[in-house]
Amino acid sequence: MNRSVIKTSHAPAAIGPYSQAIKTGDFVFVSGQIGLDPETATLQDGLEAQTEQILKNLATILVEAGSNMQNVVKTTIFLTNMDDFARVNRIYSIAFAAKPPARSTVAVSALPLGALVEIEATAIASRGYYSEDVPF
């Protein structure tokens, strides 16, 4: 089975020894994304802005892999404060309005660079071009 490293300059570079994503067989595994702006490499200010940026980054990486947000089958959300669950859900539900993927949400004590939320995703790999647009 082939294993391809997915890398795009339109999403934040990895801040450690890992790939933005790996494509293998019928799947794309996207590493956990925090709310980093890919142009400035700075963390967005606030939970909502971080969540929106994460979803944009996930979409961009998936497009680079030849997939899209509609092909996401599983996500994991990491929150530093479970009191933020409803606020993240509100934004997340916009990105995954039609057929939301399976999901886990986990409370963690801290995230890289002081992020408030991190999201990783697994998607079905597909052929063709897809828009990276998310509705915010």
Residue, then its C-alpha position, 0 to 999 in steps of 0.5 A: m500500500n502506498r503512503s504519501v506525505i501531504k504538504t501544502s503551504h496554504a496551511p500551517a507548517a507542522i510545528g514538530p516531527y510530523s506531516q500535515a497529513i498522510k494519504t494511504g489507500d482509500f484514506v487521508f489522515v490529517s494531523g491535529q490542527i490548531g488555529l494557526d493562520p498559515e500566512t503569519a504562523t500566529l494563533q488566532d485570538g479566541l475560541e471561535a476564531q481558532t475553531e474557524q481557522i482550524l476548519k479552514n486549515l483542515a479543508t485546505i489540507l484535504v484539498e491538497a490530498g484530493s479530498n474534501m470536507q464532505n469526505v471526512v468520516k471521523t474527527t477528534i476534537f481536543l478542548t482545554n475547557m469542556d465548558d467550550f463544548a457548545r461554542v465549538n459545536r456551533i461552528y463545527s456544525i456549520a462546516f459539517a451541516a449535511k452529514p456530520p462525521a463520527r466524532s470524539t471530543v476529549a478534554v486535555s490539560a493543554l495544547p501546543l502554543g496555548a491553543l484552546v482547541e485542536i481538531e484532527a480528521t480522517a477522510i476518504a481519499s477521492r479523485g478530482y478537484y474540490s473547493e476548499d471553501v468552508p462557510f465562514 
